[in-house]
């Protein structure tokens, strides 16, 4: 089943301190961390709740507005 996201988190790597709090906060399991500890968003699993953005202490996760369909 495809999901349409009206909003999804977008990572600003310049602001991110790779703390991993976004990964822990995501209720959908849609966040992963790359080899340097920076977050990656799985658009298929992301429900657009932005719990990750609220958990970020440095404001490195913002909203990317997009109407996306993920298969």
Secondary structure, DSSP 8 states (H G I E B T S, - for coil): --EEEEEEEEE-TTT-----HHHHH-TTS-EEE-TTS-EEE-TTT--S--HHHHH-TT--EEEEEEEEEE-
